[in-house]
Amino acid sequence: MSPLRRTLALIMIPLVIMAMLGVLLLAQGDTANARGSFALGVIAAAVCGASSVYQVKAWNLKK
């Protein structure tokens, strides 16, 4: 699997899960927790996507 494809998968998995949870909470009328769930999904996606930098073996410490 290419690094770009792996990074996109790492980003999309938590974002989609938390977005679905946010939509379910929004459907129940709980807007505050729906926004919080979506924000947590964005943060988790950013952290998971950034972790792919450490999986590139060709880069040295300066990069």
Backbone as JSON Lines, residues from 0, in Angstrom:
{"i":0,"aa":"M","n":[0.84,-1.17,0.0],"ca":[0.0,0.0,0.0],"c":[0.89,1.24,0.0]}
{"i":1,"aa":"S","n":[0.57,2.2,-0.83],"ca":[1.39,3.4,-0.93],"c":[1.22,4.27,0.32]}
{"i":2,"aa":"P","n":[2.2,5.1,0.63],"ca":[2.09,5.94,1.83],"c":[0.91,6.91,1.77]}
{"i":3,"aa":"L","n":[0.62,7.43,0.58],"ca":[-0.51,8.35,0.46],"c":[-1.83,7.64,0.73]}
{"i":4,"aa":"R","n":[-1.97,6.45,0.19],"ca":[-3.19,5.68,0.4],"c":[-3.35,5.28,1.87]}
{"i":5,"aa":"R","n":[-2.25,4.92,2.49],"ca":[-2.29,4.56,3.91],"c":[-2.67,5.77,4.76]}
{"i":6,"aa":"T","n":[-2.12,6.93,4.42],"ca":[-2.44,8.15,5.16],"c":[-3.91,8.52,5.01]}
{"i":7,"aa":"L","n":[-4.43,8.42,3.8],"ca":[-5.85,8.72,3.59],"c":[-6.74,7.75,4.36]}
{"i":8,"aa":"A","n":[-6.35,6.5,4.43],"ca":[-7.13,5.53,5.2],"c":[-7.08,5.86,6.69]}
{"i":9,"aa":"L","n":[-5.9,6.24,7.17],"ca":[-5.77,6.6,8.58],"c":[-6.57,7.85,8.92]}
{"i":10,"aa":"I","n":[-6.72,8.74,7.98],"ca":[-7.5,9.97,8.2],"c":[-8.99,9.68,8.15]}
{"i":11,"aa":"M","n":[-9.41,8.9,7.18],"ca":[-10.84,8.72,6.94],"c":[-11.53,7.84,7.99]}
{"i":12,"aa":"I","n":[-10.84,6.86,8.52],"ca":[-11.5,5.93,9.45],"c":[-12.05,6.65,10.69]}
{"i":13,"aa":"P","n":[-11.24,7.38,11.45],"ca":[-11.84,8.05,12.63],"c":[-12.79,9.17,12.25]}
{"i":14,"aa":"L","n":[-12.52,9.85,11.13],"ca":[-13.39,10.94,10.72],"c":[-14.78,10.43,10.36]}
{"i":15,"aa":"V","n":[-14.86,9.35,9.64],"ca":[-16.16,8.8,9.25],"c":[-16.91,8.25,10.46]}
{"i":16,"aa":"I","n":[-16.2,7.54,11.34],"ca":[-16.87,6.98,12.51],"c":[-17.43,8.07,13.41]}
{"i":17,"aa":"M","n":[-16.63,9.08,13.69],"ca":[-17.1,10.15,14.56],"c":[-18.15,11.03,13.89]}
{"i":18,"aa":"A","n":[-18.07,11.18,12.57],"ca":[-19.11,11.94,11.86],"c":[-20.44,11.2,11.91]}
{"i":19,"aa":"M","n":[-20.41,9.88,11.76],"ca":[-21.66,9.12,11.86],"c":[-22.24,9.21,13.27]}
{"i":20,"aa":"L","n":[-21.39,9.16,14.27],"ca":[-21.86,9.32,15.64],"c":[-22.45,10.72,15.85]}
{"i":21,"aa":"G","n":[-21.81,11.73,15.27],"ca":[-22.33,13.09,15.37],"c":[-23.67,13.25,14.68]}
{"i":22,"aa":"V","n":[-23.85,12.6,13.55],"ca":[-25.13,12.67,12.84],"c":[-26.23,11.99,13.67]}
{"i":23,"aa":"L","n":[-25.9,10.87,14.28],"ca":[-26.88,10.2,15.13],"c":[-27.27,11.06,16.34]}
{"i":24,"aa":"L","n":[-26.29,11.7,16.94],"ca":[-26.59,12.59,18.06],"c":[-27.38,13.8,17.61]}
{"i":25,"aa":"L","n":[-27.08,14.31,16.43],"ca":[-27.82,15.45,15.9],"c":[-29.27,15.07,15.61]}
{"i":26,"aa":"A","n":[-29.48,13.85,15.13],"ca":[-30.84,13.38,14.86],"c":[-31.64,13.24,16.15]}
{"i":27,"aa":"Q","n":[-30.97,12.99,17.26],"ca":[-31.64,12.9,18.55],"c":[-31.86,14.26,19.19]}
{"i":28,"aa":"G","n":[-31.3,15.29,18.59],"ca":[-31.48,16.65,19.1],"c":[-30.39,17.11,20.04]}
{"i":29,"aa":"D","n":[-29.34,16.38,20.18],"ca":[-28.24,16.73,21.08],"c":[-27.14,17.43,20.28]}
{"i":30,"aa":"T","n":[-27.33,18.71,20.02],"ca":[-26.42,19.43,19.14],"c":[-25.04,19.66,19.77]}
{"i":31,"aa":"A","n":[-24.99,19.88,21.07],"ca":[-23.7,20.14,21.71],"c":[-22.78,18.92,21.62]}
{"i":32,"aa":"N","n":[-23.31,17.76,21.93],"ca":[-22.48,16.55,21.85],"c":[-22.2,16.16,20.41]}
{"i":33,"aa":"A","n":[-23.09,16.5,19.48],"ca":[-22.84,16.22,18.06],"c":[-21.67,17.05,17.56]}
{"i":34,"aa":"R","n":[-21.62,18.31,17.93],"ca":[-20.49,19.16,17.54],"c":[-19.19,18.67,18.17]}
{"i":35,"aa":"G","n":[-19.27,18.26,19.43],"ca":[-18.09,17.75,20.12],"c":[-17.57,16.47,19.49]}
{"i":36,"aa":"S","n":[-18.48,15.6,19.09],"ca":[-18.08,14.35,18.44],"c":[-17.41,14.62,17.1]}
{"i":37,"aa":"F","n":[-17.97,15.55,16.35],"ca":[-17.36,15.87,15.07],"c":[-15.99,16.52,15.25]}
{"i":38,"aa":"A","n":[-15.87,17.41,16.24],"ca":[-14.57,18.04,16.51],"c":[-13.54,17.01,16.95]}
{"i":39,"aa":"L","n":[-13.96,16.05,17.77],"ca":[-13.05,14.98,18.18],"c":[-12.63,14.13,16.99]}
{"i":40,"aa":"G","n":[-13.53,13.91,16.05],"ca":[-13.19,13.17,14.84],"c":[-12.15,13.88,14.0]}
{"i":41,"aa":"V","n":[-12.27,15.2,13.91],"ca":[-11.29,15.99,13.15],"c":[-9.92,15.93,13.83]}
{"i":42,"aa":"I","n":[-9.9,16.04,15.15],"ca":[-8.63,15.99,15.88],"c":[-8.0,14.61,15.75]}
{"i":43,"aa":"A","n":[-8.8,13.57,15.91],"ca":[-8.28,12.2,15.79],"c":[-7.77,11.93,14.38]}
{"i":44,"aa":"A","n":[-8.47,12.45,13.37],"ca":[-8.02,12.26,11.99],"c":[-6.68,12.97,11.75]}
{"i":45,"aa":"A","n":[-6.52,14.15,12.32],"ca":[-5.26,14.88,12.16],"c":[-4.1,14.14,12.83]}
{"i":46,"aa":"V","n":[-4.34,13.61,14.01],"ca":[-3.29,12.88,14.73],"c":[-2.94,11.59,13.99]}
{"i":47,"aa":"C","n":[-3.95,10.87,13.54],"ca":[-3.7,9.61,12.82],"c":[-2.99,9.88,11.49]}
{"i":48,"aa":"G","n":[-3.38,10.95,10.81],"ca":[-2.71,11.28,9.56],"c":[-1.28,11.71,9.75]}
{"i":49,"aa":"A","n":[-1.03,12.44,10.83],"ca":[0.33,12.89,11.1],"c":[1.23,11.74,11.52]}
{"i":50,"aa":"S","n":[0.66,10.69,12.05],"ca":[1.48,9.56,12.47],"c":[2.12,8.83,11.29]}
{"i":51,"aa":"S","n":[1.59,9.03,10.1],"ca":[2.16,8.36,8.93],"c":[3.53,8.92,8.56]}
{"i":52,"aa":"V","n":[3.88,10.09,9.07],"ca":[5.2,10.67,8.81],"c":[6.28,9.78,9.39]}
{"i":53,"aa":"Y","n":[6.0,9.14,10.5],"ca":[7.0,8.31,11.16],"c":[7.15,6.94,10.5]}
{"i":54,"aa":"Q","n":[6.3,6.62,9.53],"ca":[6.38,5.33,8.85],"c":[7.2,5.38,7.57]}
{"i":55,"aa":"V","n":[7.67,6.56,7.16],"ca":[8.48,6.69,5.97],"c":[9.93,6.41,6.34]}
{"i":56,"aa":"K","n":[10.46,5.31,5.88],"ca":[11.8,4.9,6.27],"c":[12.9,5.63,5.5]}
{"i":57,"aa":"A","n":[12.58,6.21,4.36],"ca":[13.59,6.88,3.54],"c":[13.95,8.26,4.09]}
{"i":58,"aa":"W","n":[13.15,8.8,5.0],"ca":[13.44,10.13,5.52],"c":[14.39,10.04,6.69]}
{"i":59,"aa":"N","n":[15.29,11.02,6.75],"ca":[16.2,11.07,7.88],"c":[15.61,11.95,8.97]}
{"i":60,"aa":"L","n":[16.34,12.13,10.05],"ca":[15.82,12.85,11.21],"c":[15.59,14.33,10.91]}
{"i":61,"aa":"K","n":[16.37,14.92,10.0],"ca":[16.23,16.34,9.69],"c":[14.92,16.66,8.99]}
{"i":62,"aa":"K","n":[14.39,15.73,8.23],"ca":[13.12,15.97,7.55],"c":[11.98,15.88,8.53]}
